[in-house]
């Protein structure tokens, strides 16, 4: 299980940034201001690579992060947000 909070923290630790494009319904994983992976906000199992990373270790880390979040059930993914209510 990976929550969005975990995803953001792990991404930051590994040298990535994250953002949300609510209009397109995507969570974006970025490296040096380039979106490298996009994960659907409201769908499970939907992640797409948007740009290649030349550094193999970074590419592997980015793919692992994106797929972990994409494959997490929506209730678990947003569990830390629901705790606020």
BAFI-102905 format. One line per field, with one value per atom (N, C-alpha, C): residue number from 1; residue in one letter; x, y, z. Coordinates in Angstrom, 1 decimal. Atoms other than C-alpha are relative to their C-alpha. Example, Ala and Ser with C-alpha at 12.3 -4.5 7.8 and 13.67 -1.06 7.14 Angstrom:
! BAFI-102905
kepa: 1	1	1	2	2	2
rokol: A	A	A	S	S	S
c1: 0.9	12.3	0.9	-0.9	13.7	-0.8
c2: -1.2	-4.5	1.2	-1.1	-1.1	1.1
c3: 0.0	7.8	0.0	0.0	7.1	0.8
This chain:
! BAFI-102905
kepa: 1	1	1	2	2	2	3	3	3	4	4	4	5	5	5	6	6	6	7	7	7	8	8	8	9	9	9	10	10	10	11	11	11	12	12	12	13	13	13	14	14	14	15	15	15	16	16	16	17	17	17	18	18	18	19	19	19	20	20	20	21	21	21	22	22	22	23	23	23	24	24	24	25	25	25	26	26	26	27	27	27	28	28	28	29	29	29	30	30	30	31	31	31	32	32	32	33	33	33	34	34	34	35	35	35	36	36	36	37	37	37	38	38	38	39	39	39	40	40	40	41	41	41	42	42	42	43	43	43	44	44	44	45	45	45	46	46	46	47	47	47	48	48	48	49	49	49	50	50	50	51	51	51	52	52	52	53	53	53	54	54	54	55	55	55	56	56	56	57	57	57	58	58	58	59	59	59	60	60	60	61	61	61	62	62	62	63	63	63	64	64	64	65	65	65	66	66	66	67	67	67	68	68	68	69	69	69	70	70	70	71	71	71	72	72	72	73	73	73	74	74	74	75	75	75	76	76	76	77	77	77	78	78	78	79	79	79	80	80	80	81	81	81	82	82	82	83	83	83	84	84	84	85	85	85
rokol: X	X	X	X	X	X	X	X	X	X	X	X	X	X	X	X	X	X	X	X	X	X	X	X	X	X	X	X	X	X	X	X	X	X	X	X	X	X	X	X	X	X	X	X	X	X	X	X	X	X	X	X	X	X	X	X	X	X	X	X	X	X	X	X	X	X	X	X	X	X	X	X	X	X	X	X	X	X	X	X	X	X	X	X	X	X	X	X	X	X	X	X	X	X	X	X	X	X	X	X	X	X	X	X	X	X	X	X	X	X	X	X	X	X	X	X	X	X	X	X	X	X	X	X	X	X	X	X	X	X	X	X	X	X	X	X	X	X	X	X	X	X	X	X	X	X	X	X	X	X	X	X	X	X	X	X	X	X	X	X	X	X	X	X	X	X	X	X	X	X	X	X	X	X	X	X	X	X	X	X	X	X	X	X	X	X	X	X	X	X	X	X	X	X	X	X	X	X	X	X	X	X	X	X	X	X	X	X	X	X	X	X	X	X	X	X	X	X	X	X	X	X	X	X	X	X	X	X	X	X	X	X	X	X	X	X	X	X	X	X	X	X	X	X	X	X	X	X	X	X	X	X	X	X	X
c1: 0.8	0.0	0.9	-0.8	1.3	-1.1	0.9	-0.6	0.7	-0.6	-0.1	1.0	-1.0	1.7	1.3	-1.2	4.2	0.6	-0.5	4.5	0.8	-0.7	5.4	1.3	-1.2	7.9	1.1	-1.0	9.6	0.6	-0.5	9.8	1.0	-0.9	11.4	1.3	-1.2	13.9	0.9	-0.7	14.9	0.3	-0.4	15.3	-1.0	1.1	11.9	-0.9	1.1	9.1	-1.3	1.3	5.4	-0.9	1.0	2.4	-1.3	1.3	-1.3	-0.5	0.7	-3.0	-1.4	1.4	-6.6	-0.8	0.7	-7.8	0.1	-0.2	-6.3	-0.2	0.2	-6.9	1.3	-1.3	-3.2	0.8	-1.0	-0.6	1.3	-1.2	2.8	1.2	-1.3	6.2	1.0	-0.9	8.9	1.4	-1.4	12.6	0.6	-0.5	14.3	-1.1	1.1	10.9	-0.6	0.5	10.2	-0.9	0.9	7.2	0.5	-0.5	8.5	-1.0	1.1	5.5	-1.3	1.3	1.8	-0.9	0.8	-0.6	-1.4	1.4	-4.4	-0.4	0.5	-6.0	-1.1	1.2	-9.2	-0.1	0.0	-8.2	1.2	-1.0	-6.2	0.7	-0.8	-3.4	0.3	-0.2	-3.1	1.2	-1.2	0.4	0.7	-0.7	2.2	1.3	-1.3	5.8	-0.2	0.1	5.9	1.3	-1.3	9.6	1.0	-1.1	12.7	1.0	-1.1	15.4	1.2	-1.2	18.9	0.8	-0.6	20.1	-0.8	0.7	19.1	-0.6	0.4	18.9	-1.2	1.1	16.6	-1.2	1.1	14.5	-0.7	0.6	14.0	-0.7	0.6	13.2	-1.4	1.3	10.6	-1.0	1.0	8.9	-0.5	0.4	8.8	-1.0	0.8	7.3	-1.4	1.2	4.7	-0.9	0.8	3.6	-0.5	0.5	3.4	-1.2	1.2	1.0	-1.1	1.0	-0.9	-0.7	0.6	-1.5	-0.6	0.6	-2.7	-1.5	1.4	-6.4	-0.3	0.3	-8.0	-0.2	0.3	-9.2	1.3	-1.3	-5.7	0.9	-0.8	-4.1	-0.2	0.4	-6.0	-0.4	0.4	-6.3	0.5	-0.5	-4.1	-0.9	0.8	-6.4	-1.4	1.3	-9.6	0.1	-0.2	-8.1	-0.3	0.2	-8.6	-1.5	1.4	-12.4	-0.6
c2: -1.2	0.0	1.2	-1.3	3.5	1.1	-1.2	6.6	1.1	-1.1	9.8	0.7	-0.6	11.2	-0.8	0.8	8.3	0.2	-0.2	8.7	1.3	-1.3	12.4	0.0	0.1	11.7	-0.8	0.9	8.8	0.7	-0.6	10.8	1.1	-1.1	13.8	-0.6	0.7	11.5	-0.5	0.6	10.0	1.1	-1.0	13.4	0.4	-0.4	13.8	1.0	-0.9	16.3	-0.6	0.5	15.6	1.2	-1.0	17.7	-0.7	0.6	17.2	0.9	-0.7	18.2	-0.4	0.4	18.2	0.0	-0.1	19.3	-1.3	1.2	16.2	-1.3	1.1	14.0	-0.9	0.7	13.1	0.4	-0.3	12.9	-0.2	0.0	13.8	-0.2	0.3	12.5	0.7	-0.8	14.9	-0.1	0.0	15.0	1.2	-1.3	18.4	0.7	-0.7	19.9	-0.7	0.8	17.2	-1.1	1.1	14.9	-1.3	1.3	11.4	-1.1	0.9	9.5	0.7	-0.5	10.3	-1.2	1.0	8.4	0.5	-0.5	8.6	0.1	-0.2	10.1	-0.9	0.8	8.1	-1.4	1.4	4.8	-0.8	0.9	1.9	-0.7	0.7	0.4	0.9	-0.8	3.4	1.0	-0.8	4.9	0.0	-0.1	6.1	0.7	-0.7	7.0	1.1	-1.1	10.4	0.5	-0.3	10.9	-1.0	1.0	8.6	0.7	-0.5	9.1	-0.8	0.7	8.4	-0.7	0.6	7.5	-1.3	1.3	3.8	-0.1	0.1	3.9	0.9	-0.9	7.0	-0.5	0.5	5.4	-1.2	1.2	2.2	0.6	-0.6	4.3	0.7	-0.7	6.4	-1.0	1.0	3.4	-0.7	0.6	1.7	0.8	-0.9	4.7	0.2	-0.2	5.3	-1.2	1.2	1.7	-0.4	0.3	1.3	0.9	-0.8	4.3	-0.4	0.4	3.3	-1.3	1.3	-0.2	-0.1	-0.1	0.9	0.3	-0.2	0.6	1.5	-1.4	4.1	0.3	-0.2	3.8	0.1	0.0	3.0	1.1	-1.1	5.5	1.3	-1.3	8.4	-0.1	0.2	7.0	1.1	-1.1	9.8	1.2	-1.2	12.4	-0.2	0.2	10.7	0.0	-0.1	10.7	1.4	-1.3	14.4	0.3	-0.3	14.1	-0.8
c3: 0.0	0.0	0.0	0.0	-0.8	-0.1	0.0	0.1	-0.8	0.7	-1.8	0.8	-0.9	1.2	0.0	0.1	1.1	-1.4	1.4	-2.7	-0.1	0.0	-2.3	0.8	-0.8	0.5	-0.7	0.6	-1.3	-1.3	1.2	-4.5	0.3	-0.5	-2.7	0.4	-0.5	-1.0	-1.2	1.1	-4.4	-1.1	0.9	-6.1	-1.0	0.9	-7.8	0.7	-0.5	-7.4	-0.5	0.4	-7.7	-0.1	0.0	-8.6	-0.5	0.4	-9.4	-1.1	1.0	-12.6	0.0	-0.3	-11.5	-1.3	1.2	-14.9	-0.9	0.8	-16.6	0.9	-0.9	-13.5	0.2	-0.1	-13.1	1.2	-1.0	-10.4	-0.8	0.8	-12.0	0.8	-0.6	-11.1	-0.9	0.8	-12.3	0.4	-0.3	-12.6	-0.8	0.6	-13.3	-0.8	0.7	-14.2	-1.2	1.1	-16.8	0.6	-0.5	-16.2	-0.6	0.5	-16.4	0.1	-0.2	-15.2	0.3	-0.4	-15.0	0.5	-0.6	-12.7	0.1	0.0	-13.0	1.5	-1.4	-9.9	0.4	-0.4	-10.0	-0.5	0.5	-11.6	0.6	-0.5	-10.3	-1.2	1.0	-12.4	-1.3	1.2	-14.8	0.3	0.0	-15.1	-1.3	1.3	-18.2	0.1	0.0	-18.8	-1.1	0.8	-20.3	-0.7	0.6	-20.9	0.6	-0.5	-20.6	0.9	-0.9	-18.0	-0.5	0.4	-19.2	1.1	-1.1	-15.8	0.4	-0.2	-15.4	1.4	-1.3	-11.6	0.3	-0.2	-11.7	-0.8	0.7	-14.4	0.7	-0.8	-12.3	1.2	-1.2	-9.2	-0.4	0.4	-11.1	-0.4	0.4	-12.6	1.2	-1.2	-9.2	0.8	-0.8	-7.5	-0.7	0.8	-10.3	0.0	0.0	-10.5	1.4	-1.4	-6.7	0.3	-0.2	-6.5	-0.9	1.0	-9.6	0.4	-0.3	-8.3	1.4	-1.4	-4.8	-0.1	-0.1	-4.2	0.4	-0.2	-4.2	1.5	-1.4	-0.6	0.8	-0.6	0.5	-0.4	0.6	-1.8	0.7	-0.6	-0.2	1.4	-1.4	3.3	0.9	-0.8	4.8	-0.2	0.2	3.3	0.7	-0.6	4.6	1.6	-1.5	8.2	0.5	-0.4	8.2	0.3	-0.2	8.2	1.1
